[in-house]
């Protein structure tokens, strides 16, 4: 008797359904699940497949996943090993297994769906396509808990298929960090493990064009060889690499060069001038090379935020025809120029918000990608004009990492949840979850929380459950069975919220670098002061939870992501420490100097002691910040651009070294003649009244 024979299959096309108990910790959640018992697999796993190279790769990938957990996995049966069979719909063996389990494989499952039938003796994964079989194998990985001889498998009966045809991630490669090719391959593996099927690298100047060699930074761009190798690698994981090359705006790093400056709408600006013959020649040159490298049927031309349009070369034309028409005509010209390449163009859908009545002018075969990174509603403003015009749309939410010391995931998850939900309801065929590296210091390893939820939202039908995801993430991604990693993620969002409640936005990079004694710093200090203690408690609690989880579970996975979490937590904590200690220094110096008193030397030592002084703490905070940041950077990126950030850390530390020197001179003066420089002479602001 099979383990699951007595369980009824709960079926629905509207969303995940679990039998009787709470959902299994799976990302994405499958459409239909019946849970069984846990099955020990201490003797290892024998994996077999019946089809060709694609299913052989799926079997190999599954075996590698098992081996990483010290579970013996190969194709040799016997020896008490648990059996895993990868099968294709249409074969006699698959038909027999489906009859035995009394399940069907519906037409909706054909493209990427799968059956996973796991009982006490074997797991059968059945798909109609190579990607379906592969995705079933990825779900099987998540059903395994533990390592080596302690490993067990959650028996289950699963029918699953995606809600959205295209499920992707858009990766900014132009605003600072440039990943190594090895890291991009690691990204591909993880994307595929959570059923993403699109990777979209974003280029402004970071694709090395042979016809335009001046543009790309040395050792800071993808070469032709990099691209070819990445595309071939991604194909094995059923991921389409769709390039975005900005072809209108965001091109300052091209137009700053004098050889290209004549093409700029404004001198050395960031928008190409429509109507300038050289603009179209440059675009055609770029996309001819893209066409020779990238195998995807799609190519993204950007064309967002062209804010300089009409201010320079096109000023008179925009006055005569209108901004929207000039913009759209250039997009149409690009489409016409690139049509012979045979690619289907994608475009950011800004025009729908600015001039929705002009959407019908766009070529109908374009894919409009609506982007919105902060909202939780109102998405129809972008989606509806394109739907009414009969154009295909994708939605692009964001992981809320840009200009922050750590992503504000509470906002990111809600934005992803609602935008993808409404996109599905309005017929969007794809989701392109998005990151940006606006300040140049973003770490991709900090983004997996938002990446995985985006993968879940695109696969699952309707509104994805944030609370369920928050309970599953640590176990699924890191193998954490204690819940501490999930708690740490919540603490980091709470740290951001402590700043939001002071009406000073969230944990932004500008707060990390801001001098609290500058004029701007004093204004900000007054605002953030009420939230600093809670900010630090939440950030430090996250650090403790991560450390505890790692100490209790030596086999935790994705350690680089945990290190990146720690970097974010330390930077959040340092924001609070810096503003707190700057206040304390001001208070102590005011107490020590107005007037001189018996406690003066103690206060001065608390400020400037090389052992326990507050100034030294702030200097050391930036030095440690650089050390942990550079290590995390090295886990994923090429050395290019890192010097810009290292200089920032050094300059910030140097500021407090200079202040330490000033304070030591003040102490020497006090010891000589029992006087002290005024606070104004030292650049220390008068302290705020203590409530």
TORNU-220631 format. One record per residue (C-alpha): residue in one letter; x, y negated, z. Coordinates in steps of 0.001 Angstrom, whole numbers, padded with zeros to 6 digits, always signed. Example, Ala and Ser with C-alpha at 12.3 -4.5 7.8 and 13.67 -1.06 7.14 Angstrom:
<rs>
A+012300+004500+007800
S+013670+001060+007140
</rs>
This chain:
<rs>
X+000000+000000+000000
X+001478-003357-000998
X+001916-005898+001771
X-000347-008500+000173
X-003047-006258-001211
X-005549-007198+001466
X-005118-010947+001052
X-007418-012969-001168
X-005857-015342-003657
X-006938-018933-003107
X-007100-020599-006499
X-007502-024191-007614
X-006198-026408-010385
X-006479-029574-008313
X-003654-029120-005859
X-001720-026754-003605
X-003821-024315-001607
X-002488-022038+001129
X-004253-019025+002570
X-005324-019331+006215
X-002159-020893+007648
X-000224-024139+007283
X+001628-024657+003997
X+004971-022985+003584
X+007965-025345+003661
X+008423-025529-000102
X+009364-028469-002332
X+007422-028896-004570
X+004392-027163-003070
X+003080-024509-005467
X-000468-024677-006809
X-001638-021417-005252
X-000044-019481-002417
X-000979-016480-000328
X+001451-015972+002523
X+002666-012532+003582
X+005056-011354+006280
X+008785-011958+006520
X+010965-009294+004919
X+014565-008587+006025
X+017084-008577+003181
X+020167-007722+005221
X+021277-005088+002712
X+021407-007588-000129
X+019444-008159-003302
X+019480-006453-006701
X+018440-008879-009468
X+017427-007628-012900
X+016060-009323-016010
X+014642-008075-019282
X+015156-010959-021716
X+018158-012715-023256
X+020670-015380-022304
X+018235-017790-020632
X+016920-015224-018169
X+020423-013883-017639
X+021397-017409-016611
X+018399-017639-014254
X+019442-014333-012672
X+023042-015519-012347
X+021974-018819-010796
X+019756-016964-008323
X+022625-014641-007429
X+024919-017632-006856
X+022322-019144-004540
X+022195-015910-002573
X+025972-015614-002424
X+026251-019163-001074
X+024264-017889+001914
X+026495-014824+002182
X+023766-012515+000888
X+025059-009777-001400
X+023472-010206-004813
X+024115-008335-008056
X+022276-006238-010604
X+023064-002835-009094
X+019979-001119-007625
X+019949+001261-004684
X+021677+001085-001342
X+018525-000168+000323
X+018774-003463-001503
X+015738-005642-002016
X+014713-005773-005683
X+014072-008954-007697
X+012785-008599-011261
X+012619-011462-013773
X+009968-010727-016400
X+008321-012362-019397
X+004621-012554-020151
X+003794-010288-023078
X+006011-007413-022018
X+004556-004117-020875
X+006366-004339-017551
X+004945-007799-016772
X+001446-006644-017723
X+001726-003657-015390
X+002924-005813-012479
X+000068-008286-012979
X-002466-005440-013034
X-000993-004007-009849
X-001273-007368-008113
X-004619-008271-009702
X-003402-011672-010917
X-003612-013483-014235
X-001320-015804-016141
X-003438-018696-017433
X-002798-020828-020496
X-002021-023861-018301
X+000997-021942-017011
X+002520-021221-020416
X+004983-024096-020805
X+006692-024082-017403
X+004535-022062-015012
X+005333-018816-013265
X+004010-016045-011074
X+005991-015067-007995
X+004819-011819-006415
X+006880-010963-003351
X+006057-008062-001035
X+007986-005796+001308
X+009816-003898-001425
X+010329-006292-004332
X+009777-009710-005858
X+008550-010047-009424
X+008894-013404-011173
X+006919-013679-014401
X+007018-016558-016863
X+006042-017202-020453
X+009075-019441-020987
X+012690-019562-019919
X+011989-022604-017764
X+009063-020862-016082
X+011213-017888-015097
X+013947-020261-013904
X+011530-022301-011770
X+010143-019140-010199
X+013687-018207-009208
X+014155-021644-007629
X+011038-021127-005522
X+012347-017734-004440
X+015510-019397-003123
X+013363-021569-000866
X+011520-018533+000521
X+014771-017251+002037
X+015751-018254+005567
X+019010-017481+007313
X+022344-016218+006067
X+024223-012936+005668
X+022629-010060+007596
X+020199-012419+009340
X+018575-013442+006060
X+014860-012863+005604
X+012479-013524+002741
X+008969-014926+003117
X+006671-012604+001195
X+004065-014496-000804
X+001902-014419-003881
X+002308-017620-005895
X+000819-018998-009093
X+002363-022295-010026
X+002659-024812-012851
X+003385-028549-013098
X+000949-031435-013181
X+003195-033661-015318
X+005087-032645-018432
X+008104-034869-017782
X+009626-035116-014309
X+012805-037102-014194
X+015323-039213-012362
X+016791-042450-013696
X+020350-042980-012462
X+022010-046411-012502
X+025563-046006-013834
X+026288-049678-014515
X+026283-051676-011292
X+029223-050292-009365
X+029678-046587-008696
X+030353-044264-011627
X+029997-040584-010701
X+032560-038009-011666
X+031493-035486-014263
X+031729-032778-011602
X+029300-034718-009429
X+026883-035237-012307
X+026854-031482-012798
X+026070-031080-009102
X+023200-033544-009543
X+021888-031491-012451
X+021901-028318-010355
X+019967-029969-007560
X+017508-031689-009883
X+016722-028360-011518
X+016376-026608-008165
X+013411-028874-007444
X+011950-028560-010931
X+012969-031883-012438
X+013450-031620-016195
X+014755-035087-017165
X+017960-036892-016216
X+018238-040453-017523
X+021628-042162-017090
X+021370-045951-017281
X+023970-047826-019310
X+024656-051512-019712
X+028390-051262-020455
X+029366-047877-019005
X+029085-045680-022093
X+032373-045731-024001
X+031555-046650-027617
X+034327-045979-030106
X+033173-048865-032307
X+033080-051292-029358
X+036010-050299-027125
X+036305-053633-025305
X+033084-053262-023343
X+033531-050221-021101
X+035688-050595-017961
X+038852-048458-018000
X+038212-045109-016317
X+034769-046409-015405
X+032585-045126-018231
X+031287-041887-019652
X+033293-040785-022672
X+031982-038897-025675
X+033508-035739-024231
X+031804-036342-020875
X+028436-036758-022557
X+028718-033629-024662
X+029807-031523-021713
X+027035-032855-019466
X+024314-032294-022071
X+025418-028713-022685
X+025512-028078-018951
X+022097-029650-018332
X+020483-027624-021108
X+021186-024405-019228
X+019183-025845-016333
X+016294-026928-018605
X+017076-030613-018147
X+016822-033096-021001
X+019380-035922-020774
X+017636-039096-021980
X+020006-042069-022211
X+018950-045611-021467
X+021104-048194-023208
X+019915-051709-022520
X+019290-053295-025908
X+017859-056711-024988
X+018449-057869-021411
X+020858-056921-018616
X+023848-057203-020961
X+026023-059776-019190
X+028920-057312-018922
X+028938-057229-022717
X+028166-060868-023431
X+030759-062208-020974
X+033424-061262-023533
X+034181-063965-026062
X+034023-061486-028936
X+030329-060983-028134
X+029420-064373-026662
X+027862-065662-029903
X+025152-063006-029535
X+023975-064305-026161
X+020710-066215-025796
X+022567-068523-023400
X+026369-068881-023149
X+027824-065723-021625
X+024378-064842-020294
X+022692-061453-020139
X+020090-061467-022941
X+020768-060749-026613
X+019462-063466-028909
X+016675-062198-031215
X+017128-063409-034759
X+020891-063506-034525
X+022011-060984-037166
X+024872-059846-034981
X+022473-058746-032235
X+020836-056116-034407
X+024160-054998-035848
X+025453-054352-032326
X+022306-052416-031409
X+022492-050277-034531
X+026149-049523-033866
X+025460-048421-030294
X+022483-046259-031106
X+024186-044609-034057
X+026754-043287-031591
X+024029-042355-029109
X+022254-040428-031856
X+025435-038511-032611
X+025900-037543-028955
X+022555-037106-027235
X+020284-034285-028326
X+017093-035553-026679
X+014228-036614-028924
X+013853-039676-026660
X+016057-042720-026207
X+015340-045578-023800
X+016085-049133-024981
X+015318-050910-021691
X+014125-054408-022681
X+013070-055447-019168
X+013622-058728-017343
X+014632-060806-020373
X+014338-063938-018258
X+016669-066109-020384
X+014626-065632-023541
X+013551-069010-024904
X+016195-070975-023031
X+018915-070947-025670
X+019125-069772-029269
X+015393-068974-029466
X+014156-072113-027693
X+012504-073667-030730
X+011066-070378-031937
X+009565-069585-028536
X+007995-073038-028390
X+006427-072473-031791
X+005343-068813-031480
X+005159-068097-027760
X+007438-066084-025517
X+005496-062822-025738
X+005407-062763-029535
X+009132-063451-029873
X+009866-060708-027363
X+007589-058185-029066
X+008853-058960-032539
X+012408-058179-031474
X+011261-054897-029925
X+009485-054073-033199
X+012639-054975-035115
X+014660-052610-032909
X+012123-049858-033505
X+012288-050377-037267
X+016088-050472-037273
X+016400-047267-035246
X+013559-045328-036865
X+015871-043593-039359
X+017663-042005-036386
X+014510-040019-035670
X+014431-040746-031949
X+011291-041690-030080
X+011885-044986-028291
X+011050-045661-024655
X+010666-049143-023227
X+010128-050728-019833
X+006536-051931-019846
X+006971-055487-018515
X+004855-056919-021326
X+001670-055362-019913
X+001874-057533-016814
X+002938-060709-018595
X+000928-060561-021835
X-001415-057531-021779
X-003284-058798-024829
X-000120-058297-026910
X+000400-054620-026069
X-001403-053566-029243
X+001419-055126-031294
X+003886-052507-030062
X+004553-049462-032248
X+002150-046738-031110
X+004809-044035-031026
X+006775-045798-028279
X+006595-044502-024712
X+005827-047296-022250
X+007373-046813-018811
X+005583-048801-016119
X+007876-049625-013219
X+006888-050779-009751
X+009104-050115-006751
X+007272-051783-003878
X+003509-051481-004370
X+001047-048910-003076
X-001834-049866-005374
X-002728-051993-008393
X-000809-049846-010879
X-003624-050000-013425
X-002468-053519-014261
X+000424-051965-016171
X-001034-048593-017132
X-004441-049605-018456
X-003348-051838-021371
X-001230-049023-022801
X-003885-046400-022202
X-006431-048590-023975
X-003970-049023-026859
X-003543-045258-027178
X+000122-045259-026117
X+001848-042633-024009
X+002926-043828-020558
X+005262-042718-017800
X+005422-044118-014277
X+008652-045237-012610
X+008558-045585-008819
X+011762-046113-006849
X+013794-044669-003990
X+014237-048118-002361
X+018017-047938-002032
X+019093-051107-003830
X+020795-053762-001702
X+020271-051658+001441
X+022701-049909+003750
X+020386-046884+003574
X+017190-046310+001582
X+014017-047484+003283
X+012305-044154+002783
X+009028-045070+004451
X+008408-047516+001605
X+009917-045276-001067
X+007755-042257-000275
X+004536-044255-000141
X+005374-045990-003428
X+006174-042676-005116
X+003074-041005-003690
X+000587-043634-004826
X+002155-044535-008164
X+002453-040930-009320
X-001054-040150-008073
X-002541-043059-010005
X-000355-042319-013011
X-001709-038791-013185
X-005262-040090-012865
X-004694-042501-015757
X-003109-039940-018057
X+000599-040701-017641
X+002615-037759-018930
X+005822-038366-017009
X+007432-039727-013864
X+010885-041313-013927
X+011900-041857-010319
X+014443-044649-010113
X+017495-045867-008226
X+019467-049090-008648
X+022946-049968-007390
X+022480-053732-007337
X+025173-054541-004742
X+027560-051939-006089
X+027846-049920-002887
X+024977-047430-003150
X+025739-043785-002418
X+023734-041253-004391
X+024082-038709-001591
X+021801-040977+000456
X+019006-040617-002094
X+018001-036965-001939
X+015048-037605+000368
X+013424-039833-002245
X+014628-037688-005152
X+013014-034546-003749
X+009742-036261-002925
X+009632-037651-006456
X+010170-034132-007784
X+007319-032881-005623
X+004982-035693-006658
X+005571-035083-010361
X+005052-031327-010118
X+002094-031323-007730
X-001369-032370-008864
X-002987-035406-007261
X-001657-037107-004145
X+001368-035439-002603
X+001377-035133+001178
X+004132-037195+002799
X+003798-035596+006228
X+004143-032101+004783
X+007243-033186+002865
X+008753-034756+005986
X+008328-031451+007828
X+009896-029448+004997
X+012834-031514+003767
X+015449-030565+006348
X+014713-026856+006128
X+014540-026745+002333
X+017465-029007+001421
X+019827-028456+004340
X+018717-025138+005808
X+017967-026888+009121
X+015562-024828+011220
X+015658-027182+014235
X+013787-030113+012683
X+016560-032485+013740
X+017440-033639+010218
X+013787-034476+009569
X+013706-036392+012857
X+016899-038230+011890
X+015338-039353+008607
X+012349-040709+010521
X+014662-042536+012931
X+016412-044280+010040
X+013085-045503+008676
X+012214-046683+012190
X+015499-048608+012287
X+014505-050431+009106
X+011063-051076+010599
X+012619-052709+013666
X+014041-055381+011358
X+010884-055651+009254
X+008949-056495+012414
X+011169-059564+012891
X+010109-060888+009461
X+013685-060555+008179
X+013084-057835+005590
X+014856-054540+006352
X+018387-053156+006678
X+019875-055010+003745
X+023516-055228+002804
X+023482-058986+003283
X+022847-058480+007004
X+025785-056101+007205
X+028186-058637+005694
X+026705-061877+007060
X+028835-063861+009521
X+026494-064402+012495
X+028255-067669+013352
X+027783-069221+009915
X+024932-071665+009392
X+022888-068992+007628
X+023925-066420+010207
X+022565-068530+013044
X+019192-068817+011316
X+019080-065073+010749
X+020224-064350+014309
X+017265-066232+015705
X+014911-064095+013626
X+016401-060642+014144
X+017277-060990+017822
X+014022-059404+019124
X+014511-056268+017021
X+018197-055557+017559
X+017944-053215+020525
X+015316-051040+018851
X+017299-051069+015606
X+020355-049717+017402
X+018463-047133+019436
X+016885-045671+016294
X+020128-045658+014280
X+022179-044162+017109
X+019486-041556+017784
X+019749-040519+014133
X+023511-040069+014520
X+022991-037895+017595
X+020390-035746+015845
X+022626-035184+012819
X+025561-034241+015054
X+023407-031850+017074
X+022014-030191+013944
X+025500-029678+012528
X+026882-028328+015798
X+024020-025876+016237
X+024038-024663+012616
X+027477-024272+011026
X+025871-023031+007801
X+023933-026208+007026
X+023881-026968+003319
X+024499-030245+001451
X+026990-031542+003996
X+027939-034525+001800
X+024353-035760+002054
X+024553-035509+005849
X+027794-037516+005785
X+026068-040153+003661
X+023209-040256+006183
X+025778-040876+008899
X+027288-043736+006893
X+023850-045315+006590
X+023087-044844+010272
X+026421-046369+011296
X+025894-049368+009046
X+022388-049921+010416
X+023727-049661+013959
X+026552-052077+013187
X+024097-054698+011940
X+022539-054661+015393
X+025855-054528+017233
X+027308-057439+015289
X+024444-059820+015998
X+024212-058675+019633
X+027929-059026+020304
X+028143-062387+018526
X+025447-063622+020906
X+027245-062132+023912
X+030549-063728+022924
X+028868-067123+022636
X+027177-066682+026004
X+030393-065564+027722
X+032484-068392+026274
X+029870-070968+027225
X+029840-069567+030759
X+033649-069475+030894
X+034230-072998+029611
X+031395-075182+030845
X+032761-075620+033421
X+035916-073637+034143
X+035116-071282+037024
X+036348-068280+038978
X+034977-065828+036399
X+036516-067579+033403
X+039380-065162+032850
X+037086-062132+033156
X+034747-063560+030538
X+037663-064344+028239
X+038982-060808+028580
X+035540-059385+027802
X+035613-061440+024627
X+039173-060880+023424
X+040765-057909+025176
X+042372-055548+022657
X+040977-052655+024711
X+037378-053580+025469
X+036796-056978+023915
X+033714-057697+021849
X+035726-059303+019044
X+037870-056199+018724
X+034720-054071+018600
X+033502-056018+015588
X+036852-055823+013828
X+037000-052083+014477
X+033413-051728+013284
X+034345-052934+009818
X+037549-050858+009762
X+035636-047699+010691
X+032912-048684+008244
X+035437-048759+005430
X+036926-045398+006413
X+033635-043474+006485
X+032326-045275+003416
X+035401-044516+001304
X+035203-040847+002273
X+031550-040689+001245
X+032333-042548-001992
X+035016-040005-002831
X+032504-037167-002530
X+030749-038359-005669
X+032391-041232-007535
X+035403-042154-009615
X+037831-044641-008016
X+036717-047403-010403
X+035066-050371-008633
X+035853-049149-005118
X+038430-051910-004702
X+035666-054525-004792
X+034067-052929-001756
X+037313-052199+000083
X+038183-055890-000211
X+034844-056793+001364
X+035478-054559+004344
X+038989-055935+004714
X+037847-059554+004487
X+035123-058954+007065
X+037609-057312+009436
X+040117-060111+008814
X+037572-062721+009898
X+037332-061121+013334
X+041103-060632+013500
X+041487-064392+012966
X+038934-065056+015691
X+040791-062697+017991
X+043993-064654+017356
X+042172-067929+018087
X+040800-066524+021313
X+044203-065267+022442
X+045575-068748+021819
X+042720-070159+023908
X+043551-067758+026735
X+047213-068804+026559
X+046121-072453+026781
X+043984-071637+029800
X+046875-069953+031534
X+049105-072971+030863
X+046845-075800+031939
X+043455-074370+032949
X+041694-075924+029941
X+039913-074335+026987
X+039098-075482+023448
X+035495-076476+022946
X+033083-074020+021365
X+032908-076297+018342
X+036688-076199+017930
X+036557-072391+017830
X+033540-072253+015524
X+031380-070557+018163
X+027749-071701+018081
X+026042-072784+021269
X+024181-069756+022653
X+020451-069474+022372
X+018579-069806+025659
X+018242-066454+027415
X+014516-065665+027786
</rs>
